[in-house]
């Protein structure tokens, strides 16, 4: 029984400490923990708002980047098409110049062939006409007979 009395007396002596502890707890809760919780909640709200704004900015940046890339791709395609058109025009001009040069060369060859053919015909006619005269002279020298009346020396 004495232990119970001692326990009761200890409990009775601890009541002021318990009351001080509860008062201290309520004081800290009202003046420290609640403002701290409010501040943390505001901070979390601002962080979430900033994250949402950052995601929106990132999405806008992605959209803008995509539109710039599309515009750049179109510009490149335009430049490539223009370069291809210039290259094709150069190839066409080159082919036309080659065709003209080929036609000019063929015409020159044809003209020269005709000239050579005329010269060949004239040379052949001259040789045929001189061949009879030369044959007569050769025969005259070999045979020692006088030349025919139509020939010249």
Secondary structure as GFF3:
##gff-version 3
##sequence-region A 1 153
A	DSSP	alpha_helix	2	28	.	.	.	ID=ss1
A	DSSP	pi_helix	29	33	.	.	.	ID=ss2
A	DSSP	alpha_helix	34	143	.	.	.	ID=ss3
###
